[in-house]
Amino acid sequence: MLGKIIAPPRAGLQRRTVARASRQLHLAPPFLVDEYIPRYHLLSSVDASHKRSLAYAHLRHCNLCPRLCSVNRYERSGFCLIGAETVKVNVISPHFGEEPCIQGHNGSGSIFFSGCNLRCVFCQNHDIAHQRKGFDLTPEDLADWMIKLQDVGKVHNINFVTPEHVVPQVALAILQGREIGLKVPIIYNTSAFDSLDSLELMDGLVDVYLPDLKAWHKETSKRLLKAVNYTETAMESIKAMYKQVGDLTFTGDGIAKKGLLVRHLVMPGKEDEGVAIMKWLAQSISKDTFVNIMEQYHPDAHVGKKKRGPSQPRSMSEEVRYADINRAATADEVGAVTKAAREAGLWRFAEAAKHGGFNL
């Protein structure tokens, strides 16, 4: 008897089977890319030269951050305390404290800059951000370190942490890096207190924007961040970031390559601000915005320190500074923000997925 002839599977079915076997991720197709070329490699030589010129020009009359200091940083520094020739760097290393899609298996090549254009009273990195600690690097030095992170550390990306006040030097370093072999995506890890001019300079250089939208009410930003115009500035900045890179996308290994990832650190007693932020993201940015609702707040920096001035009898709550946020956020407070995010239509979260894969 003749053997049964089995027809080969249809081409489309075969491709789907192969894709499913190789990816093994619960990914919606619009957020998956097979290959990715960093945006800085797509710049023409003319555009790259133009960005170099802009970077030097901004340093001579610095209005790149919303502080608008208008100083010549070759002669003196502004609010950030950082000049023009070098940046102050505190730590350079593969980092495993980021979202899983950022750090991957090999870590994120993180560069922690000293200094900041905010003065958050609860800053979790205050020993770096509020002081000029670290070593000085030129943009060329910075590019060399980026190559070391890539070639020796095998990191998935270069992650600039708190770069708002050193945008010109960062831009110059990226452009130098592409000339000497840099190939991994660039992450701009920011407080969201960015100016539109600085983001225009970074357009075409940054692949993933990682802003932390901290506060919603003006009274909160004035008192806790020491920036009256924080919220409206952050809103405009995040809109500009999204316009540049869109929703967060990944390769099949689950590593983020391009797009926007918004963080929000839930503050004790201020879950209503988190709720407002989630609603705004869903309504004004995209319901597909990838969000990390963070619960790791703890009293730090100036919070919980003894009040200054002559001592006098006070209740325990009056003896320390910022007593209202001198505790961790509760599960109920974090839950209220998460619930509001889901009710607003957001669905992509940096958390364990119910289906056993990644929430990508």
C-alpha positions in Angstrom: 0.0 0.0 0.0 1.2 3.4 -0.8 2.2 5.6 2.1 0.0 8.6 2.9 1.3 11.8 1.4 1.3 14.6 4.0 1.2 18.1 2.6 3.7 20.6 4.0 2.2 23.2 6.3 1.1 26.5 4.8 3.9 29.1 4.7 2.0 31.5 6.9 1.3 28.8 9.5 4.9 27.7 9.5 6.2 31.3 10.1 3.8 31.7 13.0 4.9 28.4 14.5 8.6 29.3 14.2 8.0 32.8 15.6 6.0 31.4 18.6 8.7 28.9 19.4 11.6 31.4 19.2 10.0 34.3 21.1 8.0 32.6 23.8 6.7 35.9 25.0 3.2 37.3 25.3 3.8 40.3 23.0 1.3 42.3 21.1 2.6 42.6 17.5 2.9 46.4 17.4 5.4 46.4 20.2 7.7 43.8 18.8 10.7 44.4 16.5 12.9 41.7 15.0 16.0 43.9 14.6 16.8 47.4 15.9 19.3 50.0 14.8 19.9 52.8 17.4 18.6 56.1 16.3 22.0 57.8 16.5 23.2 55.6 13.7 20.4 56.9 11.4 21.6 60.5 11.7 23.2 62.0 8.6 26.7 63.5 9.0 25.2 66.9 8.4 22.6 66.4 11.2 25.4 65.1 13.5 27.5 68.2 12.9 24.5 70.5 13.5 23.9 68.8 16.9 27.6 69.3 17.8 27.4 73.0 17.0 24.2 73.3 19.0 25.7 71.6 22.0 28.6 74.0 22.2 26.3 77.0 21.7 24.0 75.9 24.5 27.0 75.7 26.9 27.9 79.3 26.1 24.4 80.5 27.0 22.8 77.7 29.1 19.0 77.7 29.1 18.8 74.0 28.4 17.0 73.1 31.6 13.9 74.9 33.0 16.0 76.8 35.5 17.1 79.2 32.6 20.3 80.2 34.3 21.6 81.9 31.1 25.2 81.5 32.2 28.3 80.8 30.1 29.3 77.5 31.5 32.9 77.9 30.2 33.2 80.8 32.8 30.9 79.7 35.6 28.3 77.2 36.6 24.6 77.7 37.2 22.1 76.0 39.5 23.5 72.5 38.6 27.1 73.5 39.7 28.5 71.7 36.6 30.7 73.5 34.1 31.3 73.0 30.3 34.5 71.1 29.8 33.7 68.0 31.8 30.9 66.2 33.6 31.0 64.9 37.1 30.4 61.2 37.2 29.8 59.2 40.4 29.3 55.6 39.2 29.8 53.8 35.8 28.9 50.1 35.8 26.4 47.4 34.6 23.3 48.1 36.8 20.7 45.5 37.9 18.3 47.8 39.7 16.2 48.8 36.7 13.1 47.3 35.1 13.6 43.8 33.8 13.2 45.0 30.2 15.9 47.5 30.8 18.5 45.5 32.7 18.0 42.2 31.0 20.5 39.4 31.9 23.7 41.5 31.5 22.6 44.7 33.1 22.1 48.2 31.9 25.2 50.2 31.3 24.4 53.0 33.8 26.3 56.3 34.1 25.3 58.2 37.3 25.9 61.9 37.0 26.7 64.0 40.0 24.4 67.1 40.4 20.8 67.7 39.5 18.5 70.5 38.5 16.0 69.5 41.2 16.5 69.5 45.0 14.0 66.8 46.1 13.9 66.7 49.8 13.4 62.9 49.8 15.9 62.1 47.0 16.8 58.4 47.1 20.2 59.3 45.5 20.9 62.5 47.4 24.5 61.6 48.1 25.1 61.8 44.4 22.4 64.3 43.2 22.8 67.0 45.9 26.6 67.0 46.0 29.5 67.2 43.5 31.0 63.8 44.2 32.8 61.7 41.6 35.4 62.1 38.9 35.6 64.5 35.9 35.2 63.2 32.4 35.3 64.9 29.0 32.7 63.8 26.4 35.5 61.9 24.7 36.3 60.1 28.0 32.6 59.4 28.5 32.5 57.8 25.0 35.4 55.5 25.8 33.6 54.3 29.0 30.5 53.6 26.9 32.5 51.4 24.6 33.9 49.6 27.7 30.5 49.0 29.1 29.4 47.6 25.7 32.4 45.5 24.8 33.6 44.3 28.2 30.4 44.5 30.3 28.2 43.2 27.4 25.4 45.5 28.6 22.1 45.8 26.7 22.1 49.6 26.6 23.8 52.8 27.8 21.7 54.4 30.6 22.3 58.1 31.4 21.0 58.6 34.9 20.0 62.3 35.8 21.4 63.8 32.6 19.1 66.9 32.5 21.9 69.3 33.4 24.6 67.8 31.2 22.7 67.3 28.0 25.3 69.1 25.7 28.1 66.9 27.0 25.9 63.7 26.7 25.1 64.6 23.1 28.7 65.1 22.2 29.6 61.8 23.9 27.0 59.8 22.0 28.1 61.3 18.7 31.7 60.5 19.6 30.6 57.0 20.6 29.0 56.2 17.3 32.3 57.1 15.5 34.3 54.6 17.6 31.9 51.6 17.6 29.0 52.2 19.9 26.0 50.0 18.8 23.6 49.7 21.8 20.5 51.8 22.4 20.7 54.9 24.5 18.4 55.4 27.6 17.6 58.9 28.9 16.8 58.3 32.6 15.4 61.6 33.8 13.3 63.4 36.5 11.2 64.8 33.7 12.3 68.3 34.6 13.6 68.8 31.0 13.3 71.7 28.6 11.9 71.3 25.1 15.2 72.7 23.8 17.2 69.9 25.5 14.9 67.3 24.2 15.2 68.7 20.7 19.0 68.4 21.0 18.6 64.7 22.1 16.1 63.9 19.3 17.7 61.3 17.1 20.2 60.4 19.9 18.0 58.8 22.5 16.1 55.5 21.9 14.3 55.0 25.2 13.1 57.9 27.4 12.7 56.9 31.1 11.1 59.9 32.9 10.0 59.8 36.5 6.8 61.9 36.8 7.0 62.8 40.5 4.3 65.2 41.5 1.0 66.6 40.3 0.1 69.5 42.6 2.1 72.7 42.4 2.2 73.0 46.2 3.9 69.6 46.3 6.5 70.3 43.7 7.3 73.7 45.3 7.7 72.2 48.8 9.3 68.8 48.0 11.1 69.3 44.7 12.0 72.9 45.1 10.6 73.7 41.6 7.4 75.6 41.2 6.9 74.8 37.5 7.7 71.1 37.7 4.4 69.5 36.7 3.6 71.6 33.7 7.2 71.3 32.5 7.2 67.5 33.0 3.9 67.2 31.1 5.2 69.1 28.1 8.5 67.1 28.2 6.8 63.7 28.3 4.6 64.7 25.4 7.8 65.7 23.4 9.5 62.4 24.4 6.5 60.4 23.2 6.3 62.3 19.9 10.0 61.3 19.3 9.9 57.6 20.2 6.3 56.4 20.7 5.3 53.5 22.8 7.9 51.1 24.2 9.0 48.3 21.8 11.1 45.2 22.4 13.1 42.5 20.6 12.1 38.9 21.1 14.4 38.5 24.1 12.3 41.0 26.1 14.8 43.9 26.0 13.4 47.3 25.4 14.8 49.0 22.3 12.8 52.2 21.7 10.0 54.1 23.2 8.7 55.7 26.4 8.6 54.1 29.8 7.1 56.4 32.6 7.9 55.9 36.3 6.0 57.2 39.2 7.2 56.8 42.8 4.1 56.6 45.1 4.6 59.0 48.0 3.0 58.5 51.4 -0.3 60.3 51.7 -0.1 61.5 48.1 -1.8 58.7 46.2 -4.3 61.2 44.8 -1.4 62.7 42.8 -0.5 59.3 41.5 -4.1 58.7 40.5 -4.2 62.1 38.6 -0.9 61.2 36.8 -2.2 57.8 35.6 -5.4 59.4 34.2 -3.3 62.0 32.4 -1.0 59.4 30.9 -3.9 57.4 29.6 -5.8 60.5 28.2 -2.9 62.7 27.0 -0.1 60.3 26.0 -1.3 56.8 25.2 -3.2 53.9 26.8 -0.4 51.8 25.6 2.1 53.7 27.7 4.4 51.4 29.6 4.3 52.3 33.3 6.3 51.5 36.4 4.3 52.3 39.6 7.1 52.2 42.2 6.5 51.4 45.8 10.1 51.6 47.2 9.8 55.1 48.7 11.6 55.4 52.0 12.5 58.5 54.1 15.8 59.8 53.0 17.8 63.0 52.4 16.2 65.8 54.5 13.1 63.8 55.5 13.0 62.8 59.1 16.0 64.9 60.1 15.7 67.1 63.2 14.3 70.6 62.6 16.8 73.5 62.7 16.6 76.4 65.0 16.3 76.8 68.8 15.0 73.6 70.5 11.7 73.8 72.3 9.1 71.3 73.4 7.3 69.8 70.5 5.3 66.7 69.7 7.1 63.9 68.0 5.6 64.9 64.6 6.9 68.4 65.0 10.4 67.4 65.9 11.5 66.3 62.4 11.4 67.9 59.0 8.7 66.8 56.5 7.0 64.6 59.0 4.1 63.9 56.7 6.2 61.8 54.4 8.4 60.3 57.1 7.2 56.8 56.5 6.9 54.3 53.7 3.9 54.2 51.3 1.3 51.7 52.3 0.0 48.8 50.2 -3.4 50.6 50.0 -1.8 53.8 48.7 0.1 51.9 46.0 -2.9 49.8 45.2 -5.1 52.9 44.7 -2.7 54.3 42.1 -2.5 50.9 40.3 -6.3 50.6 40.3 -6.7 54.0 38.9 -4.2 53.2 36.1 -6.1 50.1 35.1 -9.4 51.9 35.2 -8.0 54.6 33.0 -7.1 52.0 30.4 -3.4 51.6 31.0 -2.4 47.9 30.8 1.4 47.7 30.3 3.1 47.6 33.7 6.5 46.7 35.0 5.3 43.9 37.2 5.0 40.1 37.2 2.6 39.0 34.5 -0.4 36.8 35.3 0.2 34.7 32.2 3.8 33.8 33.3 5.6 35.8 30.6 6.5 39.5 30.4 4.0 42.4 30.4 5.4 43.8 27.1 
